Amino acid sequence: MKSFFNMALLLFSMASFSQYKISGYVTDTNNQKLQGVAIHVEENNIETTTDDSGYYEINALPKGQNKIIFNYIGFETKSEMVYTDKAIQVLNVQLVEKEQHLDEVIVSTLYNKIQSQNVMKVEHASVNSLKQKGATTLIDGLATLPGVAQIATGNSIGKPVIRGLSGNRVLVYSQGIRMENQQFGEEHGLGLNASGIESVEVIKGPASLLYGSDAIGGVIYFNPEKYASLHEKVTLLEQQYFTNTQGTATTFGFKASPSNFKFLVKGNYTSHADYKVPNGDRIINTRFIEKDFKAGIGFANSKLATDFRYNYNNLNLGLPEEDIENSGFRNPLFPKQEVDNHVLSLNQKLYFKNSKIEADFGYSLNNRKELEALNEIALSMKLQTASYNLKYYMPKMGKWEAIIGTQGIHQINTNFGEELLIPNAEVNDFGVYATTNFAWKTNVLQAGLRFDNRNVNTTTHGIVGEEGYFEGINKQFTSFNASLGYKTNVLESITTRINIASGFRAPNLSELTSNGVHEGSNRYEIGNATLKNEQNIQFDLNLEYKSEHFEWFANGFYNHINNYIYIAPTGAVIDGNNVYNYVQNNAQLYGSEVGIHFHPHPYDWLHFTSSFENVIAKQDGSNLPLIPANQWKNNIKAEFEYGNWFKEGFASMFLNYTFKQNNFGEFETKTNDYFLVNFALGGKVAYRKTNFNLSVNANNMLNKTYVNHLSRLKAEGINNMGRNIILSLSFAL
């Protein structure tokens, strides 16, 4: 970490205090000045807003070419390219009124285009919009997006699933660095809290070109909360109450941008009791307590931009099992997990006349313990990961853009408990890549090539022939990958995207080295040191139609995976546990997501959205396990205002139908269909000089008895949560 800080100080010392300034007015087509327009400089993440006269001013525009984005609710997003060829510039902008979604900048792809200019179709959603859908946790909100589901253990543990792939096949990024938290385990969740997260982006499909190993199924990219606008400070207090679990979530935050320096802090405390199923029973030990703290400090001028972030997350959660004697109310019972997660990240950008360098450095410490009883630590693993990601954006040549980069991680796993799931190990990744983007008229062509190398080195532990023996290994995994994408407007209102990409995943430590009972699965698992890379190729087709009052989309995909790794029974039994081996075979996944968005004129306040998604997954003629059932999601939303005291009001009715899952894996059972009704109501209340947001969500409003096919409690005959009403109140001071 010391080297990271030394590098940051060096980069600061290189900075010149000369500034490039830009200012102007933002109006509508009737030349009316617009107050509160959000203005974002993409290069160094500086933000400001127009004042009551529609005027804005930015005093630290980076050197070279800049994209400035103007966002205003009810108006079409507009981006302007500005080149800093003089110290002071004037840019007046006119926005066109239009009732459709804002075109967000996509951060998870290399070129950071707005979605309409992006070759890849990326799902984007703000955390606030996920909360309006009644999400209890961050992963609950993700599961409302098309093509995304979750493998859940009660209310506390959720693992994301993208088009049927999960675990180490889905890479999670937060604060610009990859999250490493022993995600191979079935009972290991994200370890992230929604507090302090601005939005999420989901890449569905292989993204190994961008991120290397483990992005074979896709990427979930969490964008941290933005700093306050220049010369502003904001204090936030938010309180939530959940009726089903009698849970509470309290959030406090403060951020300010007094000058080129900016900072923020945010803390959250969440506590849930056991959740209740529709018949009134509580599922013992599904309770959990979570503490989360985030902090950031940034600096930006015309030569550089720096963003340093820290996140501490502590999760104390119960593990539901049979014959647990209930006691207390909120404190988790034994067996339980205690997980500490520390994440530090440094994002650094240096601007030159026609190019720039961007670097991300990260360090994470995941300390995971499983306790069977008081002072009895059965499992204790400490995972330390240092990572880097360096990108050089080459000078733009006409319509051509190009990036070259390198990425890598250094990871150490150390055991301290009585039991070992995986041995002590060291993992080193190194990757290099190059990509180019060519745009003309409404067409964009993007291509890239990448090479990766992973080295896995483990230590020998235990006695040969006994449970808990791990033979040391030293394995090398290499892979070349490529991607090719094309986007065009076949008509003015119809956009087509076609992508072909390959991806890979090196076997994880559990698959290579396991030798013992995995308590979370009640299986004796034996690893396979001869496993090869999983290697896939996926074809994606996206069609979108957008008009002023009607939109539709259709996504289709086919994913072929060579050497797909899965676990299969051997027929043997050790100490009363069935023995399973890790083996490989080819697999195929294919499916689609289709949907519409309709807001009829002149009733522009009314919105109707509907989407259908399905995945079919096969290997060697049989179904893959943990594949989500087909879903049909519908939402009717009304937007309204009442007088001068209730603004930005909304009322939503969610009608979601999940089909029967008859395509179940060899060790699964079919799951019945079910229909859920959710409701949401909220808005901004103005009382005297105080403004606050108020919302009410009712999930499973009809108290339907059901079980999700991906619930890990399904095998125990335990249903999903019953009716849950969520009350939210937040103040921004």
Secondary structure, DSSP 8 states (H G I E B T S, - for coil): -HHHHHHHHHHHHH------EEEEEEE-TT--B-TT-EEEETTTTEEEE--TTSEEEES---SSEEEEEEE-TTB--EEEEEE-SSSEEE--EE--B--S----B--SSTT--BGGG-SS-EEEEEHHHHHHTT-SSHHHHHTTSTTEEEEEETTTEEEEEETTEEGGGEEEEETTEE--S-TTSTT------STTEEEEEEEES--HHHH-TT-SSEEEEEEE-----TT-EEEEEEEEEETTTTEEEEEEEEEE-SSSEEEEEEEEEEEE---B-TTS-B-TT--EEEEEEEEEEEEE-SSEEEEEEEEEEEEEEE---TT----SSSS--SSEEEEEEEEEEEEEEEE-SS-EEEEEEEEEEEEEEEEEETTEEEEEEEEEEEEEEEEEE---BTTEEEEEEEEEEEEEEEE-SSB-SS--EEEEEEEEEEEEEEEETTEEEEEEEEEEEEEEEE--BS-TTSTT-B---EEEEEEEEEEEEEEEEEETTEEEEEEEEEEEE---HHHHH-EEEETTTTEEEE--TT---EEEEEEEEEEEEE-SSEEEEEEEEEEEEEEEEEEEEEEEEETTEEEEEEEEEEEEEEEEEEEEEE--SS-TTEEEEEEEEEEEEEETTEE-SS----EEEEEEEEEEEETTTEEEEEEEEEEEEE--B----TT---B--EEEEEEEEEEEEEETTEEEEEEEEEETTT------TTBTTGGGT------EEEEEEEEE-
